Amino acid sequence: MSILYFNRLKKFSFLFDLVLLNIALLIAHYFIFGTEHPNDASKLFILVANVSWIFVASINNNYKMFQPLNINEVVDKLVTTFIYQALVLFGVIYLFKILNVSRGFVMITFCLFSIATILHRILMAYFVRNSKARVHLEKRVIVWGSSKIAEGLLQFFEDYPELGYNDYQFIEGNEQVYFHEIINTYENRPDEIFVCFKEMSIQELDDIILSCKAANINLHVVFDTITRKNTKKNNYNTLPILHLNNGNAMSRKIRVLKRVFDIVFSLTVMTFGAPVFFLVYLITKISTPGGAFYKQERIGKDEKPFKIYKFRSMYIDAEKYGPQLSKDNDPRITRWGRIIRKTRLDELPQFWNVLKGDMSVVGYRPERKHYIDQISAFVPEYKEMLNHKPGITSLGQVHYGYAENVEEMCERLKYDLLYSRNIALDLDLGIIFKTVKVMVQAEGK
């Protein structure tokens, strides 16, 4: 599919989104007010909604599309854009009190626009895939090199037949085999060659490039470093530059949006969840001797200690013999404590830590220095995570659960390291949804 076609598709998607947004606004206005003619307040809101969508969709690269068109990635980016726009709109409406507009009008607009836009993207992806599949573009392809690296590439060919990479032959790499012999093993001269090696000298790469150029064959080089590291490819004029990210950096945009999300989400939970907070506080207070709250020193961002807050789930002096991890049927846990730990309700006071700036809603679970020293001895990469704020919930928490010893903590760490190297708001939302599922099903410990 040509670059020109994709550019037209981007422009069409941009304009069609604006059409869908305004249709949703008019339908919502008619449903709430019984007329299709908006008043002055509604007109201003319609203007703000359009401008904010253009602004947020642009900075979030909502219309940057790549071949093949991956519908999951497109919808994920779309959902993230909806959240950003909601933060902008609610900030304008409620925090700055610029607009006096019906909440029902806003909510119905968002629901209609979200459903319509996601359906539009799904249909667009279906159209792109099927229109290209009908062309029956078949390419003769050789995949040469390491089977371990090529495995993912061949699966990619299978997943996206519309790219035309159906007629391929895989040849296991051998440094003793000259490149022209690889070409001659194919019955007909290939249209494209994919070279898959863990490493390759400059001289070898130059020879392959020259051979392909002389034979008029398109060349693709698949480097293993791209699959194993956090990378970003930029073009400086005509020179391609591959940046290897150390996994510690987080863009200013992500930091600001994550902090705004943390504050808005925490305030929402603490406001609407106040009855639950009070009920858990009351039962904790009267069920066993001692205070309702429990605080403990943990290590947070930049290795700074802070006090973490929880509803108390253990008897007083549960750690009088030193730090201990909880385990199944732990006698130190109270009867009521087992309930709030299974439903994760004991973690609710940590929303105060989030508002204070000690923690984020989603991150890695903060540990005590006693355990950090032990974990770091086995997994030195643990210190990478301390460049970010710890969280109330984490990828490791929802996929692995609680750890009973240092070995299990190291196993869970794999998930949290993966998160710290790929921080994104849509990933945070997925972790929050899975956490809610754990709470509802009482799968905590």
N, C-alpha and C positions, 0 to 999 in steps of 0.2 A: 504494500500500500504506500503510495507516494507521500513525500513530506508535504506537498501542496494539499493533498487530500486531508491529511491530518490537521494542517493549519486551518482549513475550512471547517473541519469538524469542531475544532476548538472555538472558533468564532460562532458557529451555530449553537454550540452548547451554552456559551456565554449569553447570547441573546435569548435563547429559549428558556434559560433559567430565570431571566428577568421577566419574561412573559408569564411563566408559571407563578412567580412570586406575586405579580400584580393580580393575576386571576385569583390566587388564594386570598389576597387582601380584600378584593371586592366581594368574593363569596362569603368570607368571614364577616365583613361589614354588613352585608345584607342579612345574614343569619342573626346577628346581634341586634342591629338597629332597624331591620325591616325596610331598608332603602339602599339602593345602589349609589346614592349621591352622598359622598362623605362630607362631614362637617369640617370646620377649620382644624380641630385637634386631630381628626383622623387623617386629613390631608398631610399634616406635618409628620405624623407617624409613618404614613406611606412613603413620604420623601426620605425620612431617616432610615426606614427599612431597606429601601433601594440603595441608598448611598453606602450603608453599612455592609450590605451584601457584596457590593462591588469591591469595597475596600478589603474586607476580610477574605473574600475568595481570591483576590489578587495576591495578598501577602502570603496566603497559604498555598499558592501555586495550584489552585483548584482546576485550572484548565491546561496544566502541563500533562500531556499524554504521551505514552510510549508504546511501541509495538513489542510484544503483543499487548492488547488492551486487557489488563487484569481487572476483572470486575470487583474482586475483593479489595484490592488496593484503591480503586476509584471510589467505592462506597465508603471505605474507612476514611479517606480524605474528606469526603462529602460530610460525613457525620461529624468529624472534627470541626469543619467549617460551620456547621449548624451551631455547635457549642460555642465557638468563638463569637458568632453573631449574637447568640442569646446573651452572652456576657456583655457585649457592647450595648445591645438594646435595653436590657434590664438596668444596666448602669445609667443610661440616659434617662430612662423612665422613672426609676425608683431611687437611685442613689443621688442623682443630680436634680431630680424632680423637674425636669424640663418639659415633660409631656404629661398631660392628664388624659389617659386613654384607658379604655376598658381592658381588664385582664383577660376576659373571655375572648375579645377581639384578637389579642396578641396570641393566646394559646391555640385558638382555632386556626389562625394564619400559619403558625409554626407547624401544626400537625398536617394540614393540607399541603403546605409547601414541601415538607420533608418527604411525605409519601410520594407526591407527584415527581419530585426531583430524583429520588432513588429509582422509581419505576422508569423514568426517562433514561437514566444511566444504564440500567439493566437492559432495556430494549436497544439502546445504542450499541452496547457491547455485543449483543446478540446479532444485530444487523452487520456490524463490522466483521465479526467472525464468519458469518454465513455468506456475506457478499464476497469475501475474499476466498472462501472455500469453493465457491461456485466457479472461480476462475480456473481452478485445477492447476495452479502453478506448481509444477514439480521441478525440483532442483536435484541434480546429481551431487552428492556430498560425500566426502571422505572425512572421517573423524579419526585422528591419529594421535597416539600418545598413551598416557596412563589410564588404565581402565577405571581406577578409583575416581579420577577427576571427570572422565568422560561419562560415567554413570549418570550423574546429575544432568549433564547436557543431553544425553539420549532420552532421558525421562522428559525433559523440556520439549524435545521434538515430538514425543508422543502426546503430550498435553496440549500442544498447539499445532495441530496438523495444518491449519490455515496458512502457516508460514511457508509451507511447501517443502519442508525437510523430511520427506517421507522415504525417498530413495537414497539411503545412506549406507555406507560400509564402514565398520569400525576396524582399525588396524592397530594392534598392540604396538606401542612404541619400542624401538630398538635403536640405540645410538649408533650401531654399526651399519644400519641401513641408510643409504643415501636418499635424499628427498626425491630425486627424479625417479628412483625405483618405486617409491611409494605411489607416485602419480601413475606409473605404468602398470601397477597391479590392478587398476580399475579398467573395466572393459572399454568404457568411453571416458574421455577426459572430463574430470569433475568440474562443476560450476563453482563450487566453493570447498574450501578445506578448513577444518577446525583443528588446531594444534593444541593438545592438552598435555602439558608437562609441569612438574613441580618447579623445575628451574631450567634455565636455558641461557647459554652464553650469548653475548652480543653478536659474535661472529656467526653462530648457528642461526640466530634470528635473521641476520642480514642475508645469509644464503637463501633461507626460505622465502624471504620477501622478494628477492631478485628472481628466484625461480618462478614464483607465482606471477610476478609481473610479466616475465617473458612468455609465460604460458597463458596469460590473460585469465587467471583464476583468482577469484575473490578469497582473501585470507582472513581468518579469525583466529586470534591467539587467546586461549583461555588460561589465565595464570591462576595457580592455586592460591596465591596470596589474596586474591579478590574474594575467595570463598571463606578464607579463614580469619580475615582481619576486618576491622571497621574501616571502610574505604570510601573515598569520594573522588570522582573523576571530574576534573575541570579541563577546559581548553584555554590555554594562554595563546591567543591568536591561533596558529595552526598546530601548536605543540600540546599534545595531551599530557596532563599531569595527574598522577595518581597519588592522592593524599591518604596516608595511613593514619587513622585517628587512634589516639591512645585510649579512647573510651572514657576519658575523664571530662571532656569538654561538653558543655551544654550551652546552646545559643541563648542570647539575651531574650529573644522572643519566647523561647520555651520556658525560661526561668520566670519571666513576668507572667505569662499565661498560667503556668502551673501554680504560682503564688496566688493569683487572682482566683483561680479555681478552688484552691485550698481554703481561702477565706470564705468565699461564697458558699461552698459545700458545707463547711464546718458550721457556719452561722445557721444555715438551713436545717442541718441535723439537730443542732442544739436548741433551735427555736421550736421546730415541730416535734422534736423528740423529748421535749422537757417533761411530759408526763411519765415517759419511760425512765428517764434519768431519775426522777423523784421516787418512782416505785422501786427501782433497783437500789437506790440509796437507802430507802426506808427498810426494806427487807434485809439488806446487808447489815444495817445498824442494829436491828433487833434480833437477828438470827443467832449471832455469836458475840461474845465479848470483844471489844475493840472498836476502833473507828471504822467508818464505811470506806474511807479512801486509803490507798496504800501508795507510797512514793518510794522510788529507788533511783540511784544514780546510774545513768547509762551514758554511753559515748555516742556523740552525734557528729554533725558536719565539722570537718577540719579537726577531728579528734577532740572536740570540746565536750566536757561532761555537762549533763543537764539532769534535772529531776523529771522522771516519767511518772505519770499518774494513772492509777487503775482503781477499779472497785476491788476491795480486798476479797480474795477467794480462799485464803489460807488462814490457819489459826495463827495467833500471835506467836512471835519468836520461831517462825517456821525455819529460819536459816541461822539459828543461834550457833550452829556448828560450822558455819561458813556457806559459801555459795553452792546451791544445789539446783539442778534442773528437775522440772516436774516429770513424772512418769505415770504410766497407767496404774490405777488404784493407789495413788499417792496418799498416804494417811494424813499428810499435812493439809490436804484440801478439805474444806468444809462441805457439808451436804449441799448448801445453797451455792457454794463456790463451784461445784461440779456443773451445776446448771448454767451459771453465767459464763463459765469457761467454754462449755460446749457450744453455746450460742454467741460467743465472743462479746457478750454484753459487758464483761469486765474491762474491755478496752475503751469503752465510751468516753471516760474522762480525758483520754488522750486528744480529743478534739480541742481541748484547752491548750495542750502542747502545740497543736497546729496553729492556733490563733496567735500564740506567743512567738511563733517562728522557730521553735525547736525541732519540729517535725513537719512532715508532709502527710497528706492523706494516704498516698501510695509511695512506697520507697523500699527500703530493706528494713528488717526488724532490728532495732538497736539492741546491742548487747552490752554486758558489763566488761570492763577492762580485763577482769580475770579470765573471761572466756575468749576475748579478742586476742590476747597474747597466745593462747593455745591454738586457736584457729589459724592465726597468721603463721605459726610455725609450720603448719601443713600446707596452707594455701596463702602464699604471700600476696596474691592478688586481692585479698580481702581489703587491703588499705585503699584500693581503687574506689570502693563504695563510699569511703569516708569523705570523698569530695562532694557528696550529695547529702541531702537531709534524709534521715530515716523516716519510715512511714508507719501508720497505724496498721496497714495491711501490706502485703508484698506478694510478688510472683511466687516466691518460695513458700510462703504461708498457704496459698490456695492450691498449689500443685504438690507440695510435699507435706505440709503440716508442721506440727510441733516436733522439735528434736529432743531426744532424751539423753544424748551424750554428744561429745565433741565430734565423733565420727559422723553422726547424723547431721550435725550442724554444718560440717564441711560438704556433705552431699546436698543439703538444701541451698548452700551458698552458690551452687552452679546456676540455679534459677535467678537468684538476686544479682549475680554478676551479669547475667544475660540482660536483665532489666536495666541495670545501671549503664550499660553500653548502648541501649536502644530506647532511651526515655522518650515517650510521646504521650500526648493527652489521650489519644484513642486507646493506647495500651492501658493507661490508668483506668479508663472507664471499664474495659474488659475485666481488669482485676477487681474493681469494685463490684461489678455484677456477680462475679464468681464468689466474692466474699459474702455478699448478701445470700447467695445460695447456700453457703456453708452455715451461715447463721440460722436460716430458716430450717435447714435439715439437721441442725444441731450436730455437725460433724467435727466441731472443735474438740480440744482435749484439755 
